[in-house]
C-alpha cells in the first residue's frame, strides 16, 4: 500500500533540505522505482523547491514547506490540462507571500519576472575559447577568439593571432643566453590553441596550463603541462620535444599525441596518433616506446604503467567540438562535463558512479542536451538541485 500523498511530499521536501536519514533515502528510492509517475512527481516537487529557495532560512523553510505541499496537492487534484497553469500560479503566490524574501533580498537588482523560469543549471551554456597568458615578467593578457592585437611578451617575441612570432626578422639572429618560461592558463569552461615559436601547435583543454619559453635553446625543446593538451610537434631530430608532467617525461621528435595530466586525477594518459614517443616514468626512469595506436596509462599513486593498443582517432576529438567517451565510468565522465560547463555533479550512491557510457556527444550545446543523450542509454536521471546536479538511479 502506497503512502498518503502528504507523507510522500514531506519526504521529497526533506530530501531537498538534506534532512532524510539513510533509511528514509532508501525508502524514497524504492518509491521512485515503482513508476514513471512517481519520478515525475519527484522532479516537479524538487523543481518547485529549488525555484523558491526552500532552504534559504529555517523560518522561511517552515512556511514554504507548508505552502509547497499545499500547492502540489492542489495541482494533483486538477485536470491534466490545468497543471502547468497551477504550477505557475503556485510559484507566483509563494514569491508574493514572502514579500522581500530571499530571492529579492539576496540580489534585488537582478530580480525579474522571468527569474523563476531561468534558474536551472541544466541550461548551462557550453564553454568557449578563452585563456590567460602570463609572461615571464609578470604581465598578463586575456585571450579570446582570434586576437586582433599584437601582444609583446618580451625577448623579441610577439603573439599575433594564435602564433608566437619574432618581433622582426633581425631578432631571429640574436643569440639567447636564458630560457624564461611563460604560462598559458585555460580556465574551466575554456579551451585554446597556440603555435609555439618552433611551429609546434598545442591545443589546451579546459582547466589546463602550459609553461613554455619564447625561444627554445639548447639541445631540447621543453614545455611543462598540467591538464589536457593535444600536440602537433614540428619534426626536428636534433632537438627533441619534451613534455614534462612531473610523474613522467614524454619525448618526441615530430608527432601528434594527446596528454591527460590533471593534478586532481589519479592517472596520467598519453595517446599516440602518429609518429614515435618515448614515455619515461620519473620514479623508475623506465622507458616505454610508443607506436601509433598505443595508449600508455600511469597510476600516479603507485607509478604502475599500462600500455594498450586502441583506436585513438577520436581521443583528441575534443579539439573539433566533441566529447568522446569509450566505456567510461560516469564518475570520470562527469568530471569532463564539470570542467566544460562549470557545474558540480553529485551521485546518489556508489554503484551509479561505476555505470559506463560509450559515445560521442557535441560539446557546443547546452548541458541539458548532453545529459538527455546519456539518460537515454542509462537507467539514470540528472536532477537540478540549484548548486549541483544530482545523479539518481531510476
Buried (B, 14 or more C-beta within 10 A) or exposed (E): EEEEBEEBBBBBBBBBBEEBEEEEBEBBBEBBEEEEEBBEBBBBBBBBBBBBBBBBEEEBBEBBBEBBBBBBEEBEEEEEEEEEEBBEBBBEEBBEEBEEBBBBEEEEEEEEEEBBEEBBBBEBEBBEBBBBBBBBEEEEBEBEEEBEEEBBBBBBBBBBEBBBBBBEEEBEEEEBEEBBBBBBBBBBBBBBBBBBBBEBBBBBBBBBBBBBBBBBBEEEBBBBBBBBBBBBBBEBEEBBBBBBBEBBBBBBBBBBBBBBBBEEBEBBBBBBBEBBBBBBBBEEEEEBEBEBBBBBBBEBEEBEBEEEEEEBEBBBBBBEEBBBBEEBBBBBBBBBBBBBBBBEBEBBEEEBBEBBBEBEBEBEEBBBBBBEBBBEEBEBBBBBBBEBBBBBBE
